[in-house]
Amino acid sequence: MPIYRFRCDLCGTEFRELVPYGNPRVRCPGCGTDRVTRLLSYFGVIYKGSGFYTTDYRRKKDGSSESKG
């Protein structure tokens, strides 16, 4: 069961709720209404290593590519 972030459309309360897959009804803990909007969750991106862009697809400074023959 995932945990989602919600905001109440009436009172503006932001909260998190553990939502079961078969029952998507969520009620606001502040006012008790079911008029809530699911918010996007924050997540972090960690780039490890030497880098994808700089090692694979970077062009030369003069604008030419390596495949010229």
N, C-alpha and C positions, 0 to 999 in steps of 0.2 A: 504494500500500500504506500503510495507516494505522499509526501508532504508538499502541499501547495500554499502559495501566498495569495491572500484575497484582500479586497477592499470593499467595504460596504458602500453601496450607491446612495444610501440615505444619510447615514451619520458620518461616513468617511473613515471609520475605524479600519486599520490594517491589522491583519492577523494571519496566523498559519494554522492549517488544519490538515490532519491525517485523513485522507479521503479513500474509502474503500472503492474497489473497482465497480461493484454492482450498485452502489448507492451514491450518486454524485451530488446529492442535496447537501448544501452547506448553509448554515445559519450564522448570522452575525452575533458574536458574543455580547456586543454592546446594546443593540436594540432588538435583536431576535428576528429580524426580517431575513428572507431568503434572496433578496435582491443584492447579490454580491458579484464582483467581477474578479476573475482570476488574473493575477499579475505575473509577469515574467520573472523567473528566478535569476538571481545573479550567479555567475559562475566564472571561474578563473581559467585562464589559458596559460600554460607554462611551455615555453619553447626550450628544448634541450638540444644540446649538440651545436654543431657549427652553423646550422641554419639551412632551411630549405631554399629560400630565394637566393641567398648570396652564393650558394655553391652550385646550383643547378641551372638557373635561368637568367643570370645576370649578364648583361651585354658588356662588351669592351667599351672603354671610354671613347674610342674613336667612332663608335656606332657600328662597327663591323661584327659579324658573328664568327664563331670558331670554325664553322663548317665550310668556309670559303676555300676553294682549292685551286 
